[in-house]
Amino acid sequence: MRFKNNLSQTVKQNTTFPVLVVLLLLIFINILLQPSFFSYRAFRINLSSFTPLILLSMAQALIILLGYIDLSIGGAVTLINVVLAVMMKDSGISVVLAILCGILLGISIGIINGFVISILKLPAMVATFATSSIWFGLSLIIMPQPGGYIPPFFYRSYKMSLGFIPAPLLLISFAVILWIIVSKRPFYRYLYAVGGNAFASDASGINVKKLRFQAFMLSGFFTSLGAIAVTCQAASGDASIGTPFTLRSIAAVIVGGVAFSGGKGNMAGAILGALVFGILDNVVFFANIPSLYQEFIRGSIIIAALALAVIPNIKRLNPMGEI
């Protein structure tokens, strides 16, 4: 009896357990529909497809852990994508410079969001919705029509492997290692503290405004990595390419067990949530579901996943004001 109670308590405290169950169930269904699922070729193709959402879910998770939602991630991805497509030429130097500019642009977008929310004290959803419109508008000015130029050697490298390690896995590994390093710093503890109770954190001596800036900057960096992966996949620039990623990244993070209210959940759950969406797309594709019903099926499965992942963790929350 004691073992069962301990097991039940562990499951309740582990926010990644429900999404892991959903993921394993979807993988099982995917295996039935796609017998070659465990082949190296299928693994490499799937991973290259899942990588953008994984990286962007990591970016979104940082902001949701802080107690906010970033509606500008899709616009940021689009702006970085068109900048890369405009700057890149056939020379290696131009590619390196474009990537550096893309990363700096992502961090700068994070700084701007942090300034608007922390200094100007605008509501995060309204502020990031507004900045999203700015990023999409700038993207259209830079590239009114899809196009630009991505060197073949650059986007083909995304489909290559280092030994048996696919290039997208290296990109994900870099992001995960960076997060592991961050999790050893005080910033990690402060992030959860501020997300859980900003007033109490401020009273305890945490520089809340500084932490918010740091969180948005790091989120911007992860967003730039996701935008680079999106650009490699598309092999071109498009002023609407990032549109689907805003809501998908939010849904992936919430499915992964990160609380909307902030301060609860972890990055592993966000990554698993992104994988749920990737495997779900596979299931819908290999099940040969007519296009008319695909969105209905996706939505129904996502609601079921949300119910399993979120409902057991719902608590009565005291609304907290902003600092």
SEPA-441045 format. One record per residue (C-alpha): x, y, z; residue number from 1; residue in one letter. Coordinates in Angstrom, 3 decimals, padded with zeros to 6 digits. Layout:
BEGIN
<r X="X" Y="Y" Z="Z" num="NUM" residuo="A"/>
...
END
This chain:
BEGIN
<r X="000.000" Y="000.000" Z="000.000" num="1" residuo="M"/>
<r X="002.831" Y="002.378" Z="000.879" num="2" residuo="R"/>
<r X="004.513" Y="001.598" Z="-002.463" num="3" residuo="F"/>
<r X="001.304" Y="002.392" Z="-004.359" num="4" residuo="K"/>
<r X="000.901" Y="005.667" Z="-002.476" num="5" residuo="N"/>
<r X="004.517" Y="006.635" Z="-003.186" num="6" residuo="N"/>
<r X="004.118" Y="005.733" Z="-006.855" num="7" residuo="L"/>
<r X="000.912" Y="007.759" Z="-007.110" num="8" residuo="S"/>
<r X="002.573" Y="010.749" Z="-005.442" num="9" residuo="Q"/>
<r X="005.578" Y="010.499" Z="-007.773" num="10" residuo="T"/>
<r X="003.343" Y="010.444" Z="-010.847" num="11" residuo="V"/>
<r X="001.428" Y="013.493" Z="-009.607" num="12" residuo="K"/>
<r X="004.618" Y="015.437" Z="-008.969" num="13" residuo="Q"/>
<r X="006.229" Y="014.458" Z="-012.275" num="14" residuo="N"/>
<r X="004.773" Y="016.854" Z="-014.854" num="15" residuo="T"/>
<r X="006.445" Y="014.992" Z="-017.739" num="16" residuo="T"/>
<r X="004.834" Y="011.629" Z="-016.981" num="17" residuo="F"/>
<r X="001.464" Y="012.292" Z="-018.727" num="18" residuo="P"/>
<r X="003.075" Y="013.644" Z="-021.904" num="19" residuo="V"/>
<r X="005.480" Y="010.685" Z="-021.933" num="20" residuo="L"/>
<r X="002.480" Y="008.323" Z="-021.864" num="21" residuo="V"/>
<r X="000.859" Y="010.204" Z="-024.761" num="22" residuo="V"/>
<r X="004.120" Y="010.169" Z="-026.723" num="23" residuo="L"/>
<r X="004.655" Y="006.424" Z="-026.253" num="24" residuo="L"/>
<r X="001.062" Y="005.757" Z="-027.325" num="25" residuo="L"/>
<r X="001.485" Y="007.835" Z="-030.480" num="26" residuo="L"/>
<r X="004.814" Y="006.143" Z="-031.235" num="27" residuo="I"/>
<r X="003.122" Y="002.738" Z="-030.924" num="28" residuo="F"/>
<r X="000.406" Y="003.815" Z="-033.377" num="29" residuo="I"/>
<r X="003.065" Y="005.295" Z="-035.691" num="30" residuo="N"/>
<r X="004.982" Y="001.986" Z="-035.695" num="31" residuo="I"/>
<r X="001.834" Y="000.133" Z="-036.748" num="32" residuo="L"/>
<r X="001.286" Y="002.578" Z="-039.618" num="33" residuo="L"/>
<r X="004.962" Y="002.986" Z="-040.578" num="34" residuo="Q"/>
<r X="006.925" Y="-000.277" Z="-040.187" num="35" residuo="P"/>
<r X="010.164" Y="001.494" Z="-041.155" num="36" residuo="S"/>
<r X="009.820" Y="003.902" Z="-038.203" num="37" residuo="F"/>
<r X="012.972" Y="002.600" Z="-036.489" num="38" residuo="F"/>
<r X="015.133" Y="002.655" Z="-039.622" num="39" residuo="S"/>
<r X="017.996" Y="005.151" Z="-039.648" num="40" residuo="Y"/>
<r X="016.600" Y="006.923" Z="-042.709" num="41" residuo="R"/>
<r X="013.175" Y="007.407" Z="-041.091" num="42" residuo="A"/>
<r X="014.834" Y="008.568" Z="-037.864" num="43" residuo="F"/>
<r X="016.906" Y="011.163" Z="-039.731" num="44" residuo="R"/>
<r X="013.927" Y="012.444" Z="-041.750" num="45" residuo="I"/>
<r X="011.673" Y="012.633" Z="-038.701" num="46" residuo="N"/>
<r X="014.310" Y="014.376" Z="-036.624" num="47" residuo="L"/>
<r X="014.937" Y="017.027" Z="-039.273" num="48" residuo="S"/>
<r X="011.187" Y="017.658" Z="-039.365" num="49" residuo="S"/>
<r X="010.782" Y="017.808" Z="-035.569" num="50" residuo="F"/>
<r X="013.820" Y="019.977" Z="-034.801" num="51" residuo="T"/>
<r X="012.346" Y="023.458" Z="-035.494" num="52" residuo="P"/>
<r X="009.394" Y="022.934" Z="-033.159" num="53" residuo="L"/>
<r X="011.621" Y="021.385" Z="-030.476" num="54" residuo="I"/>
<r X="013.891" Y="024.442" Z="-030.444" num="55" residuo="L"/>
<r X="010.990" Y="026.904" Z="-030.572" num="56" residuo="L"/>
<r X="009.189" Y="025.047" Z="-027.787" num="57" residuo="S"/>
<r X="012.317" Y="025.465" Z="-025.663" num="58" residuo="M"/>
<r X="012.161" Y="029.201" Z="-026.415" num="59" residuo="A"/>
<r X="008.474" Y="029.357" Z="-025.504" num="60" residuo="Q"/>
<r X="008.953" Y="027.254" Z="-022.355" num="61" residuo="A"/>
<r X="011.331" Y="029.850" Z="-020.917" num="62" residuo="L"/>
<r X="008.683" Y="032.544" Z="-021.219" num="63" residuo="I"/>
<r X="005.816" Y="030.401" Z="-019.926" num="64" residuo="I"/>
<r X="007.912" Y="029.300" Z="-016.938" num="65" residuo="L"/>
<r X="008.300" Y="033.018" Z="-016.270" num="66" residuo="L"/>
<r X="004.512" Y="033.337" Z="-016.205" num="67" residuo="G"/>
<r X="004.078" Y="034.924" Z="-019.642" num="68" residuo="Y"/>
<r X="003.235" Y="033.835" Z="-023.201" num="69" residuo="I"/>
<r X="005.255" Y="034.952" Z="-026.222" num="70" residuo="D"/>
<r X="003.032" Y="035.519" Z="-029.259" num="71" residuo="L"/>
<r X="005.930" Y="036.952" Z="-031.279" num="72" residuo="S"/>
<r X="007.916" Y="033.735" Z="-031.817" num="73" residuo="I"/>
<r X="006.383" Y="033.083" Z="-035.249" num="74" residuo="G"/>
<r X="007.135" Y="036.656" Z="-036.343" num="75" residuo="G"/>
<r X="010.697" Y="036.399" Z="-035.041" num="76" residuo="A"/>
<r X="011.235" Y="033.147" Z="-036.967" num="77" residuo="V"/>
<r X="009.940" Y="034.814" Z="-040.131" num="78" residuo="T"/>
<r X="012.137" Y="037.898" Z="-039.782" num="79" residuo="L"/>
<r X="015.287" Y="035.846" Z="-039.120" num="80" residuo="I"/>
<r X="014.421" Y="033.567" Z="-042.047" num="81" residuo="N"/>
<r X="014.117" Y="036.381" Z="-044.585" num="82" residuo="V"/>
<r X="017.272" Y="038.077" Z="-043.271" num="83" residuo="V"/>
<r X="019.189" Y="034.812" Z="-043.740" num="84" residuo="L"/>
<r X="017.744" Y="034.399" Z="-047.240" num="85" residuo="A"/>
<r X="018.791" Y="037.938" Z="-048.199" num="86" residuo="V"/>
<r X="022.291" Y="037.825" Z="-046.688" num="87" residuo="M"/>
<r X="023.456" Y="034.367" Z="-047.732" num="88" residuo="M"/>
<r X="025.559" Y="033.879" Z="-050.834" num="89" residuo="K"/>
<r X="027.623" Y="030.957" Z="-052.083" num="90" residuo="D"/>
<r X="030.647" Y="031.901" Z="-049.978" num="91" residuo="S"/>
<r X="031.193" Y="030.364" Z="-046.561" num="92" residuo="G"/>
<r X="031.926" Y="033.781" Z="-045.064" num="93" residuo="I"/>
<r X="028.511" Y="035.118" Z="-046.096" num="94" residuo="S"/>
<r X="026.827" Y="032.089" Z="-044.504" num="95" residuo="V"/>
<r X="028.720" Y="032.540" Z="-041.220" num="96" residuo="V"/>
<r X="027.940" Y="036.271" Z="-041.154" num="97" residuo="L"/>
<r X="024.274" Y="035.610" Z="-041.928" num="98" residuo="A"/>
<r X="024.007" Y="033.053" Z="-039.114" num="99" residuo="I"/>
<r X="025.681" Y="035.431" Z="-036.658" num="100" residuo="L"/>
<r X="023.304" Y="038.213" Z="-037.719" num="101" residuo="C"/>
<r X="020.362" Y="035.843" Z="-037.334" num="102" residuo="G"/>
<r X="021.438" Y="034.921" Z="-033.795" num="103" residuo="I"/>
<r X="022.029" Y="038.564" Z="-032.856" num="104" residuo="L"/>
<r X="018.640" Y="039.445" Z="-034.339" num="105" residuo="L"/>
<r X="016.953" Y="036.756" Z="-032.240" num="106" residuo="G"/>
<r X="018.636" Y="038.024" Z="-029.067" num="107" residuo="I"/>
<r X="017.745" Y="041.622" Z="-029.985" num="108" residuo="S"/>
<r X="014.101" Y="040.637" Z="-030.449" num="109" residuo="I"/>
<r X="014.215" Y="039.098" Z="-026.982" num="110" residuo="G"/>
<r X="015.687" Y="042.308" Z="-025.551" num="111" residuo="I"/>
<r X="012.942" Y="044.390" Z="-027.177" num="112" residuo="I"/>
<r X="010.230" Y="042.100" Z="-025.794" num="113" residuo="N"/>
<r X="011.867" Y="042.234" Z="-022.370" num="114" residuo="G"/>
<r X="012.006" Y="046.037" Z="-022.487" num="115" residuo="F"/>
<r X="008.379" Y="046.439" Z="-023.535" num="116" residuo="V"/>
<r X="007.169" Y="044.058" Z="-020.819" num="117" residuo="I"/>
<r X="009.552" Y="044.813" Z="-017.927" num="118" residuo="S"/>
<r X="010.200" Y="048.536" Z="-018.376" num="119" residuo="I"/>
<r X="007.076" Y="049.779" Z="-020.149" num="120" residuo="L"/>
<r X="005.012" Y="047.236" Z="-018.149" num="121" residuo="K"/>
<r X="002.672" Y="046.359" Z="-020.996" num="122" residuo="L"/>
<r X="000.721" Y="043.078" Z="-020.706" num="123" residuo="P"/>
<r X="002.858" Y="040.332" Z="-022.216" num="124" residuo="A"/>
<r X="000.212" Y="038.924" Z="-024.566" num="125" residuo="M"/>
<r X="-000.653" Y="042.350" Z="-025.951" num="126" residuo="V"/>
<r X="002.999" Y="043.431" Z="-026.181" num="127" residuo="A"/>
<r X="004.222" Y="040.298" Z="-027.955" num="128" residuo="T"/>
<r X="001.196" Y="040.324" Z="-030.259" num="129" residuo="F"/>
<r X="002.166" Y="043.873" Z="-031.232" num="130" residuo="A"/>
<r X="005.847" Y="043.067" Z="-031.736" num="131" residuo="T"/>
<r X="004.822" Y="040.016" Z="-033.761" num="132" residuo="S"/>
<r X="003.002" Y="042.325" Z="-036.179" num="133" residuo="S"/>
<r X="006.143" Y="044.474" Z="-036.395" num="134" residuo="I"/>
<r X="008.351" Y="041.461" Z="-037.215" num="135" residuo="W"/>
<r X="005.927" Y="040.200" Z="-039.858" num="136" residuo="F"/>
<r X="005.663" Y="043.710" Z="-041.317" num="137" residuo="G"/>
<r X="009.440" Y="044.099" Z="-041.535" num="138" residuo="L"/>
<r X="009.652" Y="040.670" Z="-043.146" num="139" residuo="S"/>
<r X="007.211" Y="041.731" Z="-045.866" num="140" residuo="L"/>
<r X="009.189" Y="044.916" Z="-046.481" num="141" residuo="I"/>
<r X="012.414" Y="042.936" Z="-046.823" num="142" residuo="I"/>
<r X="010.878" Y="040.147" Z="-048.924" num="143" residuo="M"/>
<r X="007.416" Y="040.881" Z="-050.412" num="144" residuo="P"/>
<r X="007.473" Y="037.610" Z="-052.333" num="145" residuo="Q"/>
<r X="008.891" Y="034.213" Z="-051.243" num="146" residuo="P"/>
<r X="012.395" Y="033.700" Z="-052.530" num="147" residuo="G"/>
<r X="015.846" Y="034.814" Z="-051.545" num="148" residuo="G"/>
<r X="018.816" Y="032.484" Z="-051.792" num="149" residuo="Y"/>
<r X="020.022" Y="029.720" Z="-049.494" num="150" residuo="I"/>
<r X="023.253" Y="028.057" Z="-050.699" num="151" residuo="P"/>
<r X="022.775" Y="024.353" Z="-051.490" num="152" residuo="P"/>
<r X="025.759" Y="023.355" Z="-049.341" num="153" residuo="F"/>
<r X="024.094" Y="025.008" Z="-046.342" num="154" residuo="F"/>
<r X="020.639" Y="023.450" Z="-046.492" num="155" residuo="Y"/>
<r X="022.056" Y="020.096" Z="-047.594" num="156" residuo="R"/>
<r X="024.295" Y="020.053" Z="-044.526" num="157" residuo="S"/>
<r X="021.122" Y="019.966" Z="-042.435" num="158" residuo="Y"/>
<r X="020.307" Y="016.587" Z="-043.971" num="159" residuo="K"/>
<r X="023.815" Y="015.210" Z="-043.477" num="160" residuo="M"/>
<r X="025.273" Y="013.273" Z="-040.553" num="161" residuo="S"/>
<r X="028.464" Y="013.386" Z="-038.534" num="162" residuo="L"/>
<r X="029.163" Y="009.697" Z="-038.409" num="163" residuo="G"/>
<r X="025.805" Y="008.287" Z="-037.346" num="164" residuo="F"/>
<r X="024.685" Y="011.528" Z="-035.696" num="165" residuo="I"/>
<r X="022.288" Y="013.562" Z="-037.876" num="166" residuo="P"/>
<r X="023.009" Y="017.294" Z="-038.064" num="167" residuo="A"/>
<r X="019.621" Y="018.251" Z="-036.512" num="168" residuo="P"/>
<r X="020.486" Y="016.136" Z="-033.457" num="169" residuo="L"/>
<r X="023.694" Y="018.137" Z="-033.056" num="170" residuo="L"/>
<r X="021.642" Y="021.339" Z="-033.100" num="171" residuo="L"/>
<r X="019.224" Y="019.996" Z="-030.490" num="172" residuo="I"/>
<r X="022.102" Y="018.675" Z="-028.385" num="173" residuo="S"/>
<r X="023.741" Y="022.100" Z="-028.407" num="174" residuo="F"/>
<r X="020.508" Y="023.715" Z="-027.180" num="175" residuo="A"/>
<r X="020.008" Y="021.055" Z="-024.485" num="176" residuo="V"/>
<r X="023.611" Y="021.312" Z="-023.258" num="177" residuo="I"/>
<r X="023.237" Y="025.090" Z="-023.071" num="178" residuo="L"/>
<r X="020.075" Y="024.656" Z="-020.999" num="179" residuo="W"/>
<r X="021.818" Y="022.155" Z="-018.695" num="180" residuo="I"/>
<r X="024.571" Y="024.731" Z="-018.115" num="181" residuo="I"/>
<r X="021.941" Y="027.402" Z="-017.439" num="182" residuo="V"/>
<r X="020.141" Y="025.085" Z="-015.006" num="183" residuo="S"/>
<r X="023.281" Y="025.007" Z="-012.826" num="184" residuo="K"/>
<r X="023.171" Y="028.771" Z="-012.402" num="185" residuo="R"/>
<r X="021.093" Y="030.844" Z="-009.932" num="186" residuo="P"/>
<r X="019.104" Y="032.104" Z="-012.933" num="187" residuo="F"/>
<r X="017.357" Y="028.702" Z="-013.093" num="188" residuo="Y"/>
<r X="016.083" Y="028.868" Z="-009.512" num="189" residuo="R"/>
<r X="015.145" Y="032.518" Z="-009.855" num="190" residuo="Y"/>
<r X="013.172" Y="031.772" Z="-013.045" num="191" residuo="L"/>
<r X="010.908" Y="029.362" Z="-011.181" num="192" residuo="Y"/>
<r X="010.666" Y="031.697" Z="-008.198" num="193" residuo="A"/>
<r X="009.592" Y="034.682" Z="-010.296" num="194" residuo="V"/>
<r X="007.232" Y="032.550" Z="-012.369" num="195" residuo="G"/>
<r X="005.636" Y="031.224" Z="-009.193" num="196" residuo="G"/>
<r X="005.383" Y="034.512" Z="-007.295" num="197" residuo="N"/>
<r X="006.931" Y="037.678" Z="-008.663" num="198" residuo="A"/>
<r X="006.114" Y="039.804" Z="-005.615" num="199" residuo="F"/>
<r X="007.657" Y="037.364" Z="-003.155" num="200" residuo="A"/>
<r X="010.719" Y="037.011" Z="-005.385" num="201" residuo="S"/>
<r X="011.185" Y="040.777" Z="-005.506" num="202" residuo="D"/>
<r X="010.783" Y="041.007" Z="-001.733" num="203" residuo="A"/>
<r X="013.423" Y="038.288" Z="-001.271" num="204" residuo="S"/>
<r X="016.009" Y="040.321" Z="-003.191" num="205" residuo="G"/>
<r X="015.755" Y="038.841" Z="-006.699" num="206" residuo="I"/>
<r X="016.187" Y="041.430" Z="-009.446" num="207" residuo="N"/>
<r X="012.959" Y="040.553" Z="-011.238" num="208" residuo="V"/>
<r X="013.371" Y="042.989" Z="-014.140" num="209" residuo="K"/>
<r X="016.904" Y="041.778" Z="-014.860" num="210" residuo="K"/>
<r X="015.772" Y="038.163" Z="-014.763" num="211" residuo="L"/>
<r X="012.961" Y="038.867" Z="-017.214" num="212" residuo="R"/>
<r X="015.418" Y="040.495" Z="-019.609" num="213" residuo="F"/>
<r X="017.736" Y="037.482" Z="-019.337" num="214" residuo="Q"/>
<r X="014.869" Y="035.042" Z="-019.932" num="215" residuo="A"/>
<r X="013.672" Y="036.877" Z="-023.042" num="216" residuo="F"/>
<r X="017.250" Y="037.128" Z="-024.366" num="217" residuo="M"/>
<r X="017.826" Y="033.382" Z="-023.915" num="218" residuo="L"/>
<r X="014.444" Y="032.672" Z="-025.472" num="219" residuo="S"/>
<r X="015.463" Y="034.857" Z="-028.417" num="220" residuo="G"/>
<r X="018.641" Y="032.811" Z="-028.818" num="221" residuo="F"/>
<r X="016.681" Y="029.537" Z="-028.912" num="222" residuo="F"/>
<r X="014.277" Y="031.161" Z="-031.369" num="223" residuo="T"/>
<r X="017.174" Y="032.028" Z="-033.679" num="224" residuo="S"/>
<r X="018.326" Y="028.385" Z="-033.616" num="225" residuo="L"/>
<r X="014.788" Y="027.308" Z="-034.512" num="226" residuo="G"/>
<r X="014.674" Y="029.861" Z="-037.325" num="227" residuo="A"/>
<r X="017.957" Y="028.524" Z="-038.724" num="228" residuo="I"/>
<r X="016.489" Y="025.005" Z="-038.714" num="229" residuo="A"/>
<r X="013.327" Y="026.274" Z="-040.441" num="230" residuo="V"/>
<r X="015.467" Y="027.991" Z="-043.093" num="231" residuo="T"/>
<r X="017.432" Y="024.793" Z="-043.716" num="232" residuo="C"/>
<r X="014.181" Y="022.902" Z="-044.172" num="233" residuo="Q"/>
<r X="012.578" Y="025.433" Z="-046.500" num="234" residuo="A"/>
<r X="015.790" Y="026.315" Z="-048.397" num="235" residuo="A"/>
<r X="014.282" Y="029.737" Z="-049.118" num="236" residuo="S"/>
<r X="012.855" Y="032.848" Z="-047.492" num="237" residuo="G"/>
<r X="009.157" Y="033.443" Z="-046.923" num="238" residuo="D"/>
<r X="007.467" Y="036.305" Z="-045.067" num="239" residuo="A"/>
<r X="004.828" Y="033.938" Z="-043.638" num="240" residuo="S"/>
<r X="006.954" Y="030.908" Z="-042.827" num="241" residuo="I"/>
<r X="006.837" Y="031.326" Z="-039.054" num="242" residuo="G"/>
<r X="003.066" Y="031.737" Z="-038.714" num="243" residuo="T"/>
<r X="002.231" Y="028.182" Z="-037.512" num="244" residuo="P"/>
<r X="004.962" Y="028.035" Z="-034.893" num="245" residuo="F"/>
<r X="003.538" Y="030.501" Z="-032.369" num="246" residuo="T"/>
<r X="000.481" Y="028.493" Z="-031.360" num="247" residuo="L"/>
<r X="002.181" Y="025.134" Z="-031.912" num="248" residuo="R"/>
<r X="005.014" Y="026.059" Z="-029.569" num="249" residuo="S"/>
<r X="002.551" Y="027.217" Z="-026.902" num="250" residuo="I"/>
<r X="000.485" Y="024.036" Z="-027.239" num="251" residuo="A"/>
<r X="003.599" Y="021.827" Z="-027.151" num="252" residuo="A"/>
<r X="004.805" Y="023.466" Z="-023.941" num="253" residuo="V"/>
<r X="001.420" Y="023.149" Z="-022.235" num="254" residuo="I"/>
<r X="001.003" Y="019.543" Z="-023.378" num="255" residuo="V"/>
<r X="004.479" Y="019.008" Z="-021.912" num="256" residuo="G"/>
<r X="003.181" Y="019.870" Z="-018.453" num="257" residuo="G"/>
<r X="004.440" Y="023.444" Z="-018.078" num="258" residuo="V"/>
<r X="001.837" Y="025.464" Z="-016.173" num="259" residuo="A"/>
<r X="000.275" Y="028.510" Z="-017.863" num="260" residuo="F"/>
<r X="000.613" Y="030.337" Z="-014.555" num="261" residuo="S"/>
<r X="004.400" Y="029.912" Z="-014.588" num="262" residuo="G"/>
<r X="006.870" Y="028.443" Z="-012.126" num="263" residuo="G"/>
<r X="005.970" Y="024.802" Z="-012.746" num="264" residuo="K"/>
<r X="007.160" Y="022.267" Z="-015.310" num="265" residuo="G"/>
<r X="010.480" Y="021.688" Z="-017.024" num="266" residuo="N"/>
<r X="012.253" Y="021.885" Z="-020.351" num="267" residuo="M"/>
<r X="012.162" Y="018.108" Z="-020.840" num="268" residuo="A"/>
<r X="008.366" Y="018.288" Z="-020.874" num="269" residuo="G"/>
<r X="008.430" Y="021.030" Z="-023.513" num="270" residuo="A"/>
<r X="010.684" Y="018.899" Z="-025.731" num="271" residuo="I"/>
<r X="008.424" Y="015.861" Z="-025.268" num="272" residuo="L"/>
<r X="005.419" Y="018.038" Z="-026.108" num="273" residuo="G"/>
<r X="007.081" Y="019.075" Z="-029.372" num="274" residuo="A"/>
<r X="007.763" Y="015.400" Z="-030.163" num="275" residuo="L"/>
<r X="004.079" Y="014.636" Z="-029.535" num="276" residuo="V"/>
<r X="003.149" Y="017.134" Z="-032.245" num="277" residuo="F"/>
<r X="005.746" Y="015.702" Z="-034.627" num="278" residuo="G"/>
<r X="004.638" Y="012.101" Z="-034.151" num="279" residuo="I"/>
<r X="001.002" Y="013.194" Z="-034.377" num="280" residuo="L"/>
<r X="001.659" Y="014.683" Z="-037.827" num="281" residuo="D"/>
<r X="003.235" Y="011.361" Z="-038.839" num="282" residuo="N"/>
<r X="000.238" Y="009.392" Z="-037.597" num="283" residuo="V"/>
<r X="-002.202" Y="011.602" Z="-039.502" num="284" residuo="V"/>
<r X="-000.091" Y="011.327" Z="-042.667" num="285" residuo="F"/>
<r X="000.489" Y="007.562" Z="-042.633" num="286" residuo="F"/>
<r X="-003.114" Y="006.844" Z="-041.642" num="287" residuo="A"/>
<r X="-004.132" Y="008.336" Z="-045.008" num="288" residuo="N"/>
<r X="-006.791" Y="010.451" Z="-043.342" num="289" residuo="I"/>
<r X="-008.597" Y="012.635" Z="-045.901" num="290" residuo="P"/>
<r X="-007.454" Y="016.256" Z="-045.770" num="291" residuo="S"/>
<r X="-010.953" Y="017.400" Z="-044.804" num="292" residuo="L"/>
<r X="-010.675" Y="015.522" Z="-041.507" num="293" residuo="Y"/>
<r X="-006.993" Y="015.990" Z="-040.699" num="294" residuo="Q"/>
<r X="-007.329" Y="019.167" Z="-038.631" num="295" residuo="E"/>
<r X="-010.326" Y="017.716" Z="-036.780" num="296" residuo="F"/>
<r X="-008.339" Y="014.584" Z="-035.869" num="297" residuo="I"/>
<r X="-005.279" Y="016.639" Z="-034.826" num="298" residuo="R"/>
<r X="-007.398" Y="018.922" Z="-032.664" num="299" residuo="G"/>
<r X="-009.195" Y="016.019" Z="-030.985" num="300" residuo="S"/>
<r X="-005.948" Y="014.245" Z="-030.138" num="301" residuo="I"/>
<r X="-004.385" Y="017.481" Z="-028.836" num="302" residuo="I"/>
<r X="-007.397" Y="018.080" Z="-026.569" num="303" residuo="I"/>
<r X="-007.067" Y="014.520" Z="-025.246" num="304" residuo="A"/>
<r X="-003.338" Y="015.075" Z="-024.631" num="305" residuo="A"/>
<r X="-004.041" Y="018.382" Z="-022.874" num="306" residuo="L"/>
<r X="-006.647" Y="016.711" Z="-020.685" num="307" residuo="A"/>
<r X="-004.187" Y="014.021" Z="-019.648" num="308" residuo="L"/>
<r X="-001.295" Y="016.437" Z="-019.143" num="309" residuo="A"/>
<r X="-002.980" Y="019.492" Z="-017.643" num="310" residuo="V"/>
<r X="-006.142" Y="018.538" Z="-015.768" num="311" residuo="I"/>
<r X="-004.381" Y="016.437" Z="-013.056" num="312" residuo="P"/>
<r X="-002.160" Y="019.443" Z="-012.270" num="313" residuo="N"/>
<r X="-004.847" Y="022.131" Z="-012.046" num="314" residuo="I"/>
<r X="-004.751" Y="023.997" Z="-008.758" num="315" residuo="K"/>
<r X="-006.646" Y="026.949" Z="-007.394" num="316" residuo="R"/>
<r X="-004.350" Y="029.897" Z="-008.049" num="317" residuo="L"/>
<r X="-004.218" Y="033.306" Z="-006.423" num="318" residuo="N"/>
<r X="-003.854" Y="035.936" Z="-009.159" num="319" residuo="P"/>
<r X="-000.599" Y="037.855" Z="-008.865" num="320" residuo="M"/>
<r X="-000.004" Y="041.357" Z="-010.095" num="321" residuo="G"/>
<r X="002.974" Y="042.639" Z="-012.010" num="322" residuo="E"/>
<r X="006.038" Y="044.343" Z="-010.560" num="323" residuo="I"/>
END
